Amino acid sequence: MARPATMRAWRVHEYGGADKLRLDTMPLPEPASGQLLVKVAVASVNPIDWKTREGHLARALPIAFPRVLGRDCAGTVVETGSEQFEAGDRVLCVGEAGKDGGQSEYAIMPAASSARIPASVSFEESIAFGIAGTSAWIPLVETANIGPGMRVLVHAGAGGVGSVAVQLARHFGAEVLATCGTGNLAFVRTLGARAIDYTREDFVQAAGPCDVVFDTVGGEVHRRSYAALKPGGLLVYLNASPIPKGPAPRQDVRVVLAQIKTTTERLERQLELAARGILKGQVGAVFPFEEARKAYDLVRTGHARGKVMIRMG
């Protein structure tokens, strides 16, 4: 595959709104040992991207400007600094926090958090199992150890993380309930969950008592989720929104903040299930590369269905 001298990339040059995203031309980077140079086919836009752009994470994750955002992407290996991969491999990759991401025509990605995409899985489908899929896998499969006979409530079941979480919980034999808005009820049911309209129903009454509650929302939802648990139940959550401070309202349940770390093995296990038709990557809105700002605006609403992504070319 020919190696151009330059590439286009969406970069932020200062904290702020979508107007701070700039489509720049920059030199093509060189992969170091343990890295891949990937020709990007699709790159996802995650909530962490707009939060990073606006400076909400500046204290915890400071960035040096200019910076290419976007943690995960899918594409084809052009050059490799790893014996695990070869030029021409179709790969799903998750980048490192604090370094340039995948919202560019080419990207440097770590081999240790990349995986080959099975032939039967498209680039667009695969992207669901990057940051979003891993953010569902670790809380449910590794932390909660979900299995038959368990009752699991997933918050925001129509979103990028929630849609994978519902499918995983169903696959491992749990009874699955999921909150969503009115317009996503039918969609969430197709994933295998009993859908709870959070605009009309009290999820505590509709879902409880549960063995596991998976909170992807935070705030008031986090506080109220305690009441939906059985004694001895587990509230596992992502650090996606401010979590209420102070003592927990119940001492007879476990509360765990899931630590999300992407590895090749975690990606491969999800992609294997996708290749077998057990998991389906939920492709939401797909925007042309030039319209990346629109993708950010949609994700920022918090009401996107499935994965929002930008497509190169």
C-alpha positions as CSV (number, residue, x, y, z in Angstrom):
1,M,0.0,0.0,0.0
2,A,1.5,3.4,-1.1
3,R,2.6,5.6,1.7
4,P,1.7,9.3,1.2
5,A,3.7,12.1,2.7
6,T,0.8,13.8,4.4
7,M,-2.7,13.2,5.8
8,R,-5.7,15.0,6.9
9,A,-6.7,15.0,10.6
10,W,-9.3,16.6,12.8
11,R,-7.4,18.3,15.6
12,V,-8.2,20.6,18.5
13,H,-5.9,23.5,19.1
14,E,-7.6,24.7,22.3
15,Y,-10.4,23.7,24.6
16,G,-13.9,24.7,23.5
17,G,-16.9,23.8,21.4
18,A,-17.1,22.1,18.0
19,D,-15.8,25.2,16.3
20,K,-12.4,24.3,17.9
21,L,-12.1,21.2,15.8
22,R,-10.0,22.0,12.7
23,L,-9.3,19.8,9.7
24,D,-5.6,20.0,9.3
25,T,-3.0,18.6,6.9
26,M,0.0,17.1,8.7
27,P,2.9,14.8,8.0
28,L,2.3,11.1,8.1
29,P,3.7,9.6,11.3
30,E,6.1,6.7,11.6
31,P,5.3,3.6,13.7
32,A,7.7,2.8,16.5
33,S,8.3,-0.7,18.0
34,G,5.0,-2.1,19.2
35,Q,3.0,0.3,17.0
36,L,0.9,0.0,13.8
37,L,0.4,2.6,11.1
38,V,-3.2,2.1,10.1
39,K,-5.1,3.5,7.1
40,V,-8.3,4.4,8.8
41,A,-11.6,3.3,7.3
42,V,-13.9,4.4,10.2
43,A,-13.3,6.2,13.5
44,S,-15.8,6.4,16.3
45,V,-16.8,9.5,18.2
46,N,-17.3,8.7,21.9
47,P,-18.6,10.9,24.8
48,I,-15.0,11.2,26.1
49,D,-14.1,13.0,22.9
50,W,-16.4,16.0,23.4
51,K,-15.6,16.1,27.1
52,T,-11.9,16.1,26.3
53,R,-12.4,18.8,23.7
54,E,-14.3,21.0,26.0
55,G,-11.8,20.7,28.8
56,H,-13.9,18.7,31.3
57,L,-11.1,16.2,31.7
58,A,-8.2,18.7,31.6
59,R,-7.2,18.0,35.2
60,A,-7.3,14.2,35.0
61,L,-6.2,13.9,31.4
62,P,-4.4,17.0,30.3
63,I,-3.5,17.1,26.6
64,A,-0.8,18.9,24.6
65,F,-2.2,20.9,21.6
66,P,-2.8,20.4,18.8
67,R,-4.3,16.9,19.4
68,V,-6.1,14.3,17.2
69,L,-9.0,13.0,19.2
70,G,-10.8,9.6,18.9
71,R,-9.7,6.6,20.9
72,D,-10.8,3.8,18.6
73,C,-10.7,3.2,14.8
74,A,-10.8,0.4,12.3
75,G,-8.8,0.1,9.1
76,T,-5.9,-1.6,7.3
77,V,-2.3,-2.0,8.5
78,V,0.1,-0.1,6.3
79,E,3.3,-0.5,8.3
80,T,4.0,-2.5,11.4
81,G,6.4,-2.3,14.3
82,S,5.0,-5.5,15.8
83,E,5.4,-9.2,14.8
84,Q,1.8,-9.8,15.7
85,F,0.5,-8.0,12.6
86,E,1.3,-7.8,8.9
87,A,0.7,-5.1,6.3
88,G,-2.8,-5.6,4.9
89,D,-4.4,-6.9,8.1
90,R,-7.9,-5.5,8.8
91,V,-7.7,-4.3,12.4
92,L,-9.7,-2.8,15.2
93,C,-7.6,-0.5,17.3
94,V,-7.9,1.4,20.5
95,G,-5.3,4.2,21.1
96,E,-3.6,5.3,24.2
97,A,-5.1,8.1,26.4
98,G,-3.2,11.3,26.0
99,K,-1.9,10.6,22.5
100,D,-3.2,11.3,19.0
101,G,-6.2,9.2,18.2
102,G,-8.0,7.8,15.2
103,Q,-10.0,10.7,13.7
104,S,-7.5,11.1,10.8
105,E,-6.9,9.4,7.5
106,Y,-4.0,7.5,9.0
107,A,-3.3,6.7,12.7
108,I,-0.5,5.3,14.9
109,M,-2.1,2.6,17.1
110,P,-0.6,0.3,19.8
111,A,-0.4,-3.4,18.8
112,A,-1.2,-4.4,22.4
113,S,-4.7,-2.9,22.1
114,S,-5.4,-4.0,18.5
115,A,-7.0,-7.1,17.0
116,R,-7.6,-8.6,13.6
117,I,-11.2,-8.2,12.3
118,P,-12.8,-11.5,11.1
119,A,-13.7,-11.5,7.4
120,S,-17.4,-11.6,8.2
121,V,-17.4,-8.5,10.3
122,S,-17.3,-5.1,8.6
123,F,-15.2,-2.1,9.7
124,E,-18.4,-0.3,10.8
125,E,-19.6,-3.2,12.9
126,S,-16.2,-3.8,14.5
127,I,-15.9,-0.3,15.9
128,A,-18.7,-1.2,18.4
129,F,-16.3,-3.5,20.2
130,G,-13.5,-1.0,20.8
131,I,-13.9,1.5,23.7
132,A,-17.7,0.9,23.9
133,G,-17.6,-2.9,23.8
134,T,-14.7,-3.1,26.3
135,S,-16.6,-0.8,28.6
136,A,-19.4,-3.3,28.7
137,W,-17.2,-6.5,28.7
138,I,-15.1,-5.6,31.8
139,P,-18.0,-4.6,34.1
140,L,-20.3,-7.4,33.1
141,V,-18.2,-10.4,32.1
142,E,-15.1,-9.8,34.3
143,T,-16.4,-7.8,37.3
144,A,-20.0,-9.1,37.7
145,N,-19.3,-12.5,36.2
146,I,-22.8,-12.6,34.8
147,G,-24.5,-16.0,34.3
148,P,-27.7,-17.9,34.1
149,G,-30.3,-17.1,36.7
150,M,-29.1,-13.5,37.3
151,R,-31.3,-10.5,36.8
152,V,-29.3,-7.6,35.2
153,L,-30.4,-4.0,34.7
154,V,-28.5,-2.0,32.1
155,H,-28.9,1.8,32.0
156,A,-29.0,3.5,28.6
157,G,-29.4,0.3,26.8
158,A,-29.7,1.9,23.3
159,G,-26.3,3.6,23.5
160,G,-22.9,2.4,22.3
161,V,-21.9,0.8,25.6
162,G,-25.4,-0.3,26.6
163,S,-26.3,-2.0,23.3
164,V,-23.2,-4.3,23.7
165,A,-23.9,-4.8,27.4
166,V,-27.5,-6.0,26.7
167,Q,-26.3,-8.5,24.2
168,L,-23.5,-9.8,26.4
169,A,-25.8,-10.2,29.4
170,R,-28.3,-12.1,27.3
171,H,-25.6,-14.3,25.8
172,F,-24.3,-15.3,29.2
173,G,-27.8,-16.4,30.3
174,A,-29.0,-13.5,32.4
175,E,-32.5,-12.0,32.4
176,V,-31.9,-8.5,31.0
177,L,-33.7,-5.3,31.6
178,A,-32.6,-2.0,30.1
179,T,-33.6,1.7,30.4
180,C,-34.0,3.9,27.3
181,G,-36.2,6.7,25.9
182,T,-39.5,6.2,24.3
183,G,-38.1,6.2,20.7
184,N,-35.7,3.4,21.5
185,L,-38.0,0.9,23.2
186,A,-38.4,-1.4,20.1
187,F,-34.7,-1.2,19.3
188,V,-33.7,-2.3,22.9
189,R,-36.2,-5.2,22.7
190,T,-34.5,-6.5,19.5
191,L,-31.3,-6.7,21.5
192,G,-32.8,-9.1,23.9
193,A,-33.9,-6.9,26.9
194,R,-37.1,-6.0,28.5
195,A,-37.2,-2.2,27.8
196,I,-38.0,0.3,30.5
197,D,-39.0,3.8,29.3
198,Y,-37.2,6.0,31.8
199,T,-39.4,9.0,30.8
200,R,-42.6,7.2,31.9
201,E,-41.6,4.4,34.3
202,D,-39.8,4.3,37.6
203,F,-36.9,1.9,36.8
204,V,-36.6,0.8,40.5
205,Q,-40.2,-0.4,40.5
206,A,-40.0,-1.9,37.0
207,A,-36.7,-3.7,37.3
208,G,-35.9,-4.5,40.9
209,P,-34.8,-6.4,42.7
210,C,-31.7,-7.1,40.5
211,D,-28.5,-9.0,41.1
212,V,-26.5,-6.5,39.0
213,V,-27.1,-2.9,37.9
214,F,-24.8,-1.5,35.3
215,D,-24.7,2.3,35.4
216,T,-23.4,4.1,32.4
217,V,-25.1,7.4,33.3
218,G,-24.1,8.5,36.8
219,G,-25.7,11.4,38.7
220,E,-29.3,10.8,40.0
221,V,-29.5,7.5,38.1
222,H,-26.5,6.2,40.1
223,R,-28.0,7.2,43.4
224,R,-31.4,5.6,42.7
225,S,-29.8,2.4,41.4
226,Y,-29.1,1.2,44.9
227,A,-32.8,0.7,45.5
228,A,-33.0,-1.6,42.5
229,L,-30.6,-4.1,44.0
230,K,-31.1,-7.3,46.0
231,P,-29.2,-7.6,49.3
232,G,-25.7,-8.7,48.2
233,G,-26.2,-7.3,44.7
234,L,-23.6,-5.4,42.7
235,L,-23.7,-1.8,41.3
236,V,-21.0,-1.6,38.7
237,Y,-20.5,1.7,37.0
238,L,-18.4,3.7,34.6
239,N,-16.8,7.0,35.5
240,A,-18.9,8.7,32.8
241,S,-20.7,11.4,34.8
242,P,-20.3,13.0,38.3
243,I,-21.0,10.3,40.9
244,P,-22.8,11.5,44.1
245,K,-20.4,12.0,46.9
246,G,-20.9,10.9,50.5
247,P,-21.6,7.5,52.1
248,A,-23.5,4.9,50.1
249,P,-27.2,4.7,50.9
250,R,-26.9,0.9,51.4
251,Q,-24.2,-1.2,53.1
252,D,-25.6,-4.6,52.0
253,V,-24.6,-4.2,48.4
254,R,-21.2,-4.0,46.5
255,V,-20.3,-0.9,44.5
256,V,-17.4,-1.1,42.0
257,L,-16.0,1.4,39.6
258,A,-15.0,-0.6,36.5
259,Q,-11.4,0.0,35.4
260,I,-11.4,0.0,31.6
261,K,-8.3,-1.2,29.9
262,T,-8.3,-2.4,26.3
263,T,-6.3,-5.5,25.4
264,T,-6.0,-7.6,22.2
265,E,-7.6,-10.5,24.0
266,R,-10.6,-8.6,25.1
267,L,-11.1,-7.3,21.6
268,E,-10.6,-10.7,20.0
269,R,-13.2,-12.3,22.3
270,Q,-15.8,-9.8,21.3
271,L,-15.0,-10.0,17.6
272,E,-15.2,-13.8,17.8
273,L,-18.7,-13.6,19.2
274,A,-19.5,-11.1,16.4
275,A,-18.2,-13.4,13.7
276,R,-20.5,-16.2,15.2
277,G,-23.5,-13.9,15.0
278,I,-23.9,-13.8,18.8
279,L,-23.0,-10.1,19.1
280,K,-24.0,-7.6,16.5
281,G,-22.2,-4.2,16.3
282,Q,-24.9,-1.6,16.4
283,V,-24.0,0.9,13.7
284,G,-25.7,4.2,14.5
285,A,-25.1,7.4,12.6
286,V,-22.3,7.4,10.1
287,F,-20.9,10.8,9.0
288,P,-18.5,11.7,6.2
289,F,-15.1,12.5,7.4
290,E,-15.6,16.2,6.5
291,E,-18.7,16.4,8.8
292,A,-17.0,15.2,12.0
293,R,-18.4,18.2,13.9
294,K,-22.0,16.9,13.3
295,A,-21.0,13.6,14.8
296,Y,-19.7,15.4,17.9
297,D,-22.9,17.3,18.2
298,L,-25.0,14.1,18.1
299,V,-22.9,12.3,20.7
300,R,-23.1,15.3,22.9
301,T,-26.9,15.1,23.1
302,G,-26.5,11.8,25.0
303,H,-29.3,10.3,22.9
304,A,-27.4,8.6,20.1
305,R,-28.4,5.0,19.2
306,G,-25.5,2.5,18.8
307,K,-22.1,3.7,17.7
308,V,-21.6,7.1,16.1
309,M,-18.7,7.2,13.7
310,I,-17.0,9.1,10.8
311,R,-16.1,7.3,7.6
312,M,-13.0,8.2,5.6
313,G,-13.3,8.6,1.8
